[in-house]
Amino acid sequence: MEDGQYIETISGILDAVVPILEDTRRCIFKDDKKCLEDAQELRTGSLRSCLPLAEELTGKKEKSVPELKFLTILPSLQKLGIEMGDFLGAAAKKVDSSTPFTDKALNEIKDVIGVAAGLARDAKDFFLTKNPHLARQIQTELSILYQMADDFSVEHQDRLIKGLCSPKASYLYLEMMASLKRAMRELASVSEKA
């Protein structure tokens, strides 16, 4: 494996994160099942694209530096894929069951997805350029995302207590927030290991 193949493979996976996030943001506002299915297919396709390479490399006895880099990043990519799948799964449950979210909850999710999309763009750019400014920006965005998600979850708890939100909607909202936080932590980890 050469540096070019390593970069192309990881970059292909990172390229899929922003469209998945943006599609999900659009899908949950419209309760669009097809849109979420497309986002899930994009996630699955991008992850599967690295499987042949991963299988080939794990079977090799001696590995080059790019091969070792790829295998070091692979667990974080897998966890990113799992968490994005959980995020999409919660969004799909919301849409499939027609569970209503308050406008405030939808806007909160939209805002957190917006920060996540910025983080994903910066993580991909950092992976390609190794710009130290982007490394700091990723950590800042991750902190902002965590703080927003935590603050919104507390506000959400108040809505649940006041009866403005159903327990089912509460579960799906919290699941989406938690999965998105974990996914972005793994995305930041990919950029750190690159």
URBELHU-V717368 format. One record per backbone hydrogen bond with DSSP energy under -0.5 kcal/mol. NH is the residue of the N-H (numbers start at 1). CO is the residue of the C=O. If there is no record, write none. Layout:
nh: [NH,NH]
co: [CO,CO]
//
This chain:
nh: [6,7,8,9,10,11,12,13,14,15,16,16,17,17,18,19,20,21,22,23,24,25,26,27,28,29,30,31,32,33,36,37,38,39,40,41,42,43,44,45,46,47,48,49,50,51,52,54,55,56,57,58,59,60,60,68,69,70,71,72,73,74,75,76,77,78,79,80,81,82,83,84,85,86,87,88,89,90,91,92,93,94,95,96,97,98,99,100,106,107,108,109,110,111,112,113,114,115,116,117,118,119,120,121,122,123,124,125,126,127,128,129,130,134,135,136,137,138,139,140,141,142,143,144,145,146,147,148,149,150,151,152,153,154,155,156,157,158,159,160,161,162,163,164,165,170,171,172,173,174,175,176,177,178,179,180,181,182,183,184,185,186,187,188,189,190,191,192,193,194]
co: [2,3,4,5,6,7,8,9,10,11,12,13,13,14,14,15,16,17,18,19,20,21,22,23,24,25,26,27,27,31,32,33,34,35,36,37,38,39,40,41,42,43,44,45,47,48,48,50,51,52,53,54,55,56,57,64,65,66,67,68,69,70,71,73,73,74,75,76,77,78,79,80,81,82,83,84,85,86,87,88,89,90,91,92,93,95,94,98,102,103,104,105,106,107,108,109,110,111,112,113,114,115,116,117,118,119,120,121,122,123,124,125,126,131,131,132,133,134,135,136,137,138,139,140,141,142,143,144,145,146,147,148,149,150,151,152,153,154,155,156,157,158,160,159,159,166,167,168,169,170,171,172,173,174,175,176,177,178,179,180,181,182,183,184,185,186,187,188,189,190]
//
